């Protein structure tokens, strides 16, 4: 009977793994992303249920309570969270995964210090999982606005951080060598501290990369824990964890590399460079910022052949995506072609702008990535920039600029550029935006939702 149950459980795990792969494949496209999430969620549910029937499993009541409480909180949060707060939720969920991996590693260490192989894998999983949860908490606090979003740079941070990491790992290794559980407490505390100190110098401009990186770390930690569990009574569950963790780690790592490449920077520079900690000085941009009245901006767009809208984090903060949809519909009703230019790192997580615009009901076929839309700007009558800054900054083409080489949206090449912005401040990178001083650029100051609402009303009045 036990052998038969084990065979069924193995089969469920195999099907779950295949569903994970199909889910990841579907998530690569906005049109099929929802389907991919359903595949992955169903696969995880099946794997969890199958694990309950694993021979040797005990403490069913505690496990059930954990599943119900955790699942209930996750379901409620996912139902009530605003789309603008999705980066914060992703950061927290990544962190919870890392924390779970660290907790599993801790349990394995407490029970298998006499087995150096399993203990060594668990130490590695605990290191990565602890860093992931601590760093994700800091990322959440910055994204939520409960902590300064600019980089927080402490004195001698690199040698201090390295020392904390080395000493922390040493405690973990020593606990395995000496078979002493007492050293696990400073081990975990120091690794959590390292995760905090690692993330503090990372600014809001780099959050898309950081979220992807911690997602990858969580997957790797889960895979390492799975390896450690393979030789135990729940070996089959260990195999499932290995495969799921490897898939998440690989996908997260690839996405991290792509996000860093989108900013023309290395991952090490993102993590250790404290980008944006100090603002650019000694650079004088020629020209002045030129405001425009809402009515004049509406007329300019109404008589355009093509309008391209470039959204950024300001649109998310103002929750203006619904009004942007209304503006787009009005322009199209007047015969204006409307497209959306999406930079890979616009917003605070990969795909942030796509998610917000999709929530507002804007069709995916109107969304164009940087490489697709850049050749069209020269023939575009009006570009409307909503809350974007660094990703449209022509300073990236200027020698010596901190942004030099970063691929941007070439909105400055359009005939007219309208920028909705709260004020005259710099972006998260702390660099003056050359676009705002161009002869073809006009500024619309104010909250993005309010300004777009005024544009909508002005267009309606124009008939």
Residue pairs with C-beta under 8 A, 6 or more apart in sequence:
2 55
5 53
5 55
6 55
6 236
8 50
8 53
9 50
9 51
9 53
9 54
9 236
10 236
12 46
12 47
12 49
12 50
13 47
13 50
13 236
13 237
13 239
13 240
15 43
15 46
16 43
16 44
16 46
16 47
16 50
16 240
16 244
17 43
17 240
17 243
17 244
17 247
19 39
19 40
19 42
19 43
19 46
20 39
20 40
20 43
20 44
20 243
20 244
20 247
21 247
22 36
22 39
23 36
23 37
23 38
23 39
23 40
23 43
24 36
24 40
24 247
24 251
25 36
26 32
26 33
26 35
26 36
26 39
27 33
27 36
27 37
27 40
28 36
30 351
30 354
30 358
30 364
30 367
31 364
44 244
47 237
47 240
47 244
48 67
51 57
51 234
51 237
51 240
52 60
52 63
54 233
54 234
54 236
54 237
55 233
56 233
56 234
57 63
57 233
57 234
74 93
77 89
78 89
81 89
82 319
83 321
83 355
83 356
83 359
84 316
84 317
84 319
84 356
85 144
86 349
86 352
86 355
87 143
87 207
87 211
87 347
87 348
87 349
87 352
88 140
88 143
88 144
90 211
90 215
90 349
91 136
91 139
91 140
91 143
91 211
91 214
92 136
92 137
92 140
94 132
94 136
94 211
94 214
94 215
94 218
95 132
95 133
95 134
95 135
95 136
95 137
95 139
95 140
95 214
95 218
96 133
97 132
97 218
97 219
97 221
97 222
98 128
98 129
98 130
98 131
98 132
98 133
98 136
98 214
98 217
98 218
98 221
99 129
99 132
99 133
100 129
100 222
101 125
101 126
101 128
101 129
101 132
101 218
101 221
101 222
101 224
101 225
102 125
102 126
102 129
102 130
102 132
102 133
102 188
102 221
103 129
104 125
104 129
104 225
104 229
105 122
105 123
105 125
105 126
105 129
105 221
105 224
105 225
105 228
106 122
106 126
106 184
106 188
108 118
108 119
108 122
108 225
108 228
108 229
108 232
109 119
109 122
109 123
109 126
109 172
109 175
109 176
109 181
109 184
110 181
110 184
112 118
112 119
112 122
112 228
112 232
113 119
113 175
113 176
113 179
113 180
113 181
114 179
115 231
116 176
117 231
118 228
118 231
118 232
119 176
119 228
120 176
121 224
121 225
121 227
121 228
122 224
122 225
122 228
123 169
123 172
123 173
123 175
123 176
123 187
124 224
125 221
125 222
125 224
125 225
125 228
126 172
126 187
126 188
126 191
126 221
127 168
127 169
127 172
127 191
128 217
128 218
128 220
128 221
128 224
129 217
129 218
129 221
129 222
129 225
130 188
130 191
130 192
130 194
130 195
131 191
131 192
131 194
131 195
131 198
131 217
132 195
132 214
132 217
132 218
132 221
133 192
133 195
134 191
134 192
134 193
134 194
134 195
134 196
134 199
135 195
135 196
135 198
135 199
135 210
135 214
136 214
137 196
138 147
138 195
138 196
138 199
138 200
139 199
139 202
139 207
139 210
139 211
139 214
141 147
142 148
142 149
142 204
142 207
143 149
143 204
143 207
143 348
149 203
149 204
149 428
150 203
150 204
150 276
150 277
150 428
150 430
151 200
151 201
151 202
151 203
151 274
151 275
151 276
151 277
152 200
152 201
153 200
153 201
153 274
153 277
154 160
154 197
154 200
154 201
157 197
157 201
157 274
158 272
160 197
161 194
161 197
161 198
164 190
164 193
164 194
164 197
165 190
165 191
165 194
167 190
168 186
168 187
168 189
168 190
168 191
168 193
168 194
169 187
169 191
171 183
171 184
171 186
171 187
171 190
172 183
172 184
172 187
172 191
174 180
174 183
175 181
175 182
175 183
175 184
175 187
198 271
199 210
201 272
201 274
201 277
202 210
202 270
202 271
202 274
202 275
203 274
203 275
203 276
203 277
203 428
203 429
204 276
204 313
204 348
204 428
205 275
205 276
205 390
205 427
205 428
205 429
206 263
206 270
206 275
206 276
207 348
207 349
208 259
208 344
208 345
208 347
208 348
208 349
208 350
208 352
209 256
209 259
209 260
209 263
209 267
209 270
209 345
210 270
210 271
211 348
211 349
211 350
212 252
212 255
212 256
212 259
212 350
213 252
213 256
213 267
213 270
213 271
215 248
215 251
215 252
215 255
216 248
216 249
216 250
216 251
216 252
216 253
216 255
216 256
217 249
217 252
218 248
218 249
218 252
219 244
219 245
219 246
219 247
219 248
219 249
219 250
219 251
219 252
220 245
220 249
221 245
222 241
222 244
222 245
222 248
222 249
223 241
223 242
223 244
223 245
223 246
223 249
224 245
225 238
225 241
225 245
226 237
226 238
226 239
226 240
226 241
226 242
226 243
226 244
226 245
227 238
227 242
228 238
229 235
229 237
229 238
229 241
230 238
230 239
230 242
231 238
232 238
255 350
256 267
257 267
258 344
259 344
259 345
259 350
260 266
260 267
260 269
260 270
262 343
262 344
262 345
262 370
262 407
263 270
263 345
263 406
263 407
264 396
264 405
264 406
264 407
265 273
265 275
265 406
269 275
275 402
275 429
276 428
276 429
276 430
277 430
278 430
279 426
279 430
279 431
280 401
280 402
280 426
280 430
280 431
280 432
283 401
283 432
285 432
285 434
285 437
286 437
287 437
287 438
287 439
288 437
289 424
289 436
289 437
289 443
290 441
290 442
290 443
291 442
291 443
291 444
291 445
292 418
292 442
292 443
292 444
294 444
294 451
294 454
294 455
294 458
295 458
297 418
297 442
297 444
297 455
297 458
298 455
298 458
298 459
298 462
299 458
299 462
300 381
300 382
300 416
300 418
301 307
301 331
301 336
301 382
301 384
301 418
301 455
301 459
302 331
302 334
302 336
302 459
302 462
304 331
304 336
304 381
304 382
304 416
305 336
305 337
305 381
306 336
306 337
306 338
306 339
306 376
306 379
306 380
306 381
306 382
307 331
307 336
307 337
307 338
307 339
307 380
307 381
307 382
307 383
307 384
308 338
308 339
308 340
308 341
308 373
308 376
308 377
308 380
308 382
308 383
308 384
308 411
308 414
309 324
309 327
309 328
309 338
309 339
309 340
309 341
309 383
309 384
309 386
310 340
310 341
310 343
310 346
310 383
310 384
310 385
310 386
310 388
310 391
310 392
310 409
310 411
311 321
311 324
311 340
311 342
311 346
311 353
311 356
311 357
311 386
311 387
311 388
312 343
312 346
312 347
312 353
312 385
312 386
312 387
312 388
312 389
312 391
312 392
313 346
313 347
313 348
313 352
313 387
313 388
314 386
314 387
314 388
314 389
314 420
314 421
314 422
314 448
315 321
315 324
315 353
315 356
315 386
315 387
315 388
315 448
316 347
316 348
316 352
316 353
316 356
316 387
317 387
317 448
318 387
318 447
318 448
318 449
318 450
319 449
320 386
320 387
320 447
320 448
320 449
320 452
321 356
321 357
321 359
321 360
321 362
322 360
323 449
323 452
323 453
323 456
324 357
324 360
324 362
324 386
324 452
325 357
325 360
325 361
325 362
326 452
326 456
327 452
327 455
327 456
327 459
328 338
328 362
328 366
330 456
330 459
330 460
331 338
331 459
332 338
334 459
338 366
339 366
339 368
339 373
339 376
340 353
340 357
340 362
340 366
340 367
340 368
341 368
341 370
341 373
341 383
341 409
341 411
342 353
342 354
342 367
342 368
342 369
342 370
343 353
343 369
343 370
343 388
343 391
343 392
343 408
343 409
344 350
344 369
344 370
345 391
346 352
346 353
346 388
346 391
347 353
347 356
354 364
354 367
357 367
358 364
368 376
370 407
370 408
370 409
373 409
374 409
374 410
377 383
377 409
377 410
377 411
377 412
377 413
377 414
378 413
378 414
380 414
380 415
381 414
381 415
381 416
382 414
382 415
382 416
382 417
382 418
383 411
383 414
383 416
383 417
383 418
384 418
384 420
385 392
385 411
385 417
385 418
385 419
385 420
385 421
385 435
386 420
386 448
386 452
387 420
387 421
387 448
388 409
389 421
389 426
389 427
389 428
389 429
389 433
390 403
390 406
390 427
390 428
390 429
390 431
390 433
391 408
391 409
392 408
392 409
392 411
392 412
392 433
392 435
393 403
393 408
393 427
393 429
393 431
393 433
393 434
393 435
394 408
394 412
394 434
394 435
394 438
395 401
395 403
395 404
395 431
395 432
395 433
395 434
396 403
396 404
396 405
396 406
396 407
396 408
397 404
398 404
398 434
401 431
402 429
402 431
403 429
403 431
411 417
411 435
412 434
412 435
412 438
412 440
412 441
414 440
415 440
416 440
416 442
417 435
417 438
417 440
417 441
417 442
418 441
418 442
418 443
418 444
419 435
419 436
419 441
419 442
419 443
419 444
420 444
420 446
420 448
420 451
420 452
421 436
421 443
421 444
421 445
422 445
422 446
422 447
423 445
424 436
426 432
426 433
427 433
435 441
436 443
444 451
444 455
445 451
